[in-house]
Amino acid sequence: MNEETNNMETTEHYAQITSLPNEIIVMILKNIKIRDIMNFGATCKQFNDIVLSDNCLWKEKMYEVLPKNIYEIIEQNGDGNWYNEAKRFYIVTKNISAELKNMSPKFYWQTGSLTLLNIRAYFKEATQDSFSFYYVINFLQHAIEPNLKCAEVSYYLKEYNLTDAYYAKIVVGHLMHTFLTLKWVQAHIKNELTPSFVLNFFLQWIDTRRMYWDEDMNRLLDGLADQVESMFPNNMYAADKESWKIRDKLAAGLLSEDQVLGAISDVIYNQHSIKIAPGAGMETLDVVRVFREKRYMNLISAAATYHAVARRCGVHCELIVFPNHLYLEKRGPLGHPKDTLRIDLHNGTLGPVRRCPYSTSTGSKFRFKPDEFLQYIVSAFLMSSGPVKNAASDNATFLLDFLGNNPDEDNPYRNFLPHLLQIDYVSDHPRPLNIKYIHDDYLRIIKKLVNLNRGPPRFSRVPAVKEHEPAVKFAVGMVVYHKLFMYACVIRAWDRSCAAQWHLRSEFKNLQYGLNQPFYSVIALDNSSRYVPQENLMTTQLITRPEHLEENLGREFCDFDGFCYIPVAEKNDEYPTDEPIRQMHRERARVIELE
C-alpha cells in the first residue's frame, strides 16, 4: 500500500510540473542561471522545446550577464538566435573555467614564464567566432577582480582564489596584447596614432584587468570640445549660420586660434579644475577617470587631452617628445615661428616659443612621433612605479619589447611588428578592428601570431621535498617580521642552512649563529625579494593582510586565512610538514590575543 501511494505521489508531482503553462515555466526560468536553464531543457523533450523556442528568454538572460555595450554589439551583428549565443557563452565560460583551474598542476613546476604556446587552449576558445574573444577576456577579468563577478562566472570560480587570479592576469595579458599589436599596426598604417589614441593604448596594454574603451575617451574629448564650442555661440558671430562650428569661424576670420586656445585652457583648467601632479601612475594617466572623479592629471595626459580638443576645434597643435621632457606647441598654417606659441601644460597659458635646450634646431621642425611618445609614457610610468614588480610593470616591459623588437627568445612578441607590417593586412582587410566584435579575418591573423614565436624551451624542475627539522621555526606562507630592519614579509621558501650562492654576502659575516642556521626566502612589503637568516626573524602579533603582494604570491599560495597564506597543492608537496608549524603559530597567536 505504501509503495502504491509513493508511486501515485510521484506521478502526481510530475504531472503537475508538466501541466504548467509554458508562460509560467518561462517566468520561472527567467529567475535562474543560464547553466540551470540548459540543464532543465535537457530533462525532457517538452522542456527542451520550451527552452529552444523562446528567443526572448535567452535575449533577456544575455542582457543580464553581458555589459550593455557588448550586448548591443551582438544585437547589431549577431544572427538573432540568442539561444545559440547563450550556449556559446555558456560553453566558453565552462571550458575556460576548467582550463584556469588546471593551470597550477600544469605549470607550477615549469621553469620560466608562461609562453603564448603554453596558453594555446585559451586562444583556441577565443578565436572560435567573432564574439568569443571578448567572452574569454571578460571571464578572466572577473576572475581577477572578484567585485566584478556576475552570477555565471561566480558559479564556475566558486570563490575568489589568488592562484586563479595570478594565472588569469597572465593569460588575459597575452590575449589583450596580441589583439593590441594588431590595433597598433592598423592605426599606424591608417595614420591614426594621435596622442590621445597612444595614451589610451598604453592604458589598455598596461592594465588588462579593465577595458579602457576608446569610445569613452572619445566621448569625453567630444564633450570638452562641445564646451569650447558653447563659449562662441553662433548668434555672436554669424546669426544666419546656425550650423557653423569653430573651425568654420576660424576659416571665415571671425575667430583667432589664440582665442580658441584660451577657451580650451579655460574649460580644462578652470571649469574642470584640473591640477597637474608629477607622478605618472595609472590614476593620473587615465583621462576619463581624471575628469569623472576630479583627480590630478599628469603632464602626459594633459598634453594628449589638450591636443585632442584643439584638433577637434580646428587648431593645429604639435606634441613634441624628447627622452626626458615633452611640450605642446600651437603651429601656424605655414609653421612660421611668429605664428607658433608654447602652451604651458601646468595651467594652459600661452607664451612665446623659446629654443629647446635639448636641441640644436632653431625652428619648429619637430613633429609628433607616436613610437617616441609611447616609449616616453612607459619610461615615466616605470619611474613612478619605482622598484615595485607587478603585472603592470611586466606589461610595460612587454610593451617596450614589442616596440623595439627585442630579439631575445623570451620576448613573447618578438617579430610581431615586422610580421604585421610585412603582410599589410589593413589593405586586405579594411574592416574596423574592435575587441567587442572581431571579424574572422583578424581571428586568423591572431592564430598565426600565437605560433609565430616558439620561444626558448621550458623544462619541468624536480621538486625538492623539504621536511621540517626542530631547528626550523617558521613555515612557508607565514607573515613574519624582521627584527633589525623592521619590515614585515611573507615566507616563500626556506633552507636548513645558507645556500651556497649567498655565503660571501657581507651582511652574513657577523651573524650570531653563522651560516649553519635556517635561511628564508621572503618577499617584503616593498615587493622586494630577500634572503634572511632565522635569527633576524620573529612572529608578529598584528598581522595585516598584505594584499598588494598577492600578484606575486598567487603562483604559490591560493588564499589567506587571516594568519598566513595557504600554499597550493604543489607547494604543499614541496613542504609537506609545514602545516603543523603554521597551526602551532596560529594557536599561539590566539592565546596571546585572548590574554
Salt bridges, closest charged atoms under 4 A:
ASP36 OD1 - ARG35 NH1 2.54
ASP49 OD2 - LYS45 NZ 3.18
GLU60 OE1 - LYS30 NZ 3.46
GLU64 OE1 - LYS61 NZ 2.94
GLU75 OE2 - LYS59 NZ 3.08
GLU85 OE1 - ARG88 NH1 2.45
GLU99 OE2 - LYS106 NZ 2.83
ASP129 OD2 - ARG88 NE 2.82
GLU145 OE2 - ARG209 NH1 3.39
ASP164 OD2 - LYS101 NZ 2.74
ASP207 OD1 - ARG209 NE 3.04
ASP214 OD2 - LYS183 NZ 2.51
GLU215 OE2 - LYS436 NZ 3.03
ASP216 OD1 - ARG219 NH1 2.82
ASP222 OD1 - ARG312 NE 2.65
GLU257 OE1 - LYS330 NZ 3.51
ASP258 OD1 - LYS330 NZ 3.62
ASP286 OD2 - ARG210 NH1 3.42
GLU293 OE1 - ARG289 NE 3.43
GLU293 OE2 - ARG292 NH2 3.59
GLU293 OE1 - ARG295 NE 2.53
GLU318 OE1 - HIS316 NE2 2.85
GLU329 OE1 - ARG331 NE 2.91
GLU329 OE2 - ARG342 NH2 2.98
ASP344 OD1 - HIS346 ND1 3.28
GLU372 OE2 - LYS369 NZ 3.94
ASP394 OD1 - LYS389 NZ 2.89
ASP410 OD1 - ARG458 NH2 2.83
ASP441 OD2 - HIS429 ND1 3.19
ASP441 OD2 - ARG431 NH1 3.12
ASP441 OD1 - ARG444 NH2 2.45
GLU469 OE2 - ARG496 NE 3.03
ASP495 OD1 - LYS466 NZ 2.70
GLU507 OE2 - ARG505 NH2 3.01
ASP526 OD2 - ARG530 NH2 2.97
GLU550 OE2 - ARG545 NE 2.56
GLU551 OE2 - LYS169 NZ 3.24
GLU556 OE1 - ARG492 NH2 2.79
GLU556 OE2 - LYS571 NZ 2.78
ASP561 OD2 - ARG586 NH2 2.79
GLU574 OE2 - ARG461 NH1 3.27
ASP578 OD1 - HIS468 ND1 2.64
GLU579 OE1 - ARG582 NE 3.05
GLU579 OE2 - ARG586 NH1 2.97
GLU587 OE2 - ARG590 NH1 2.78
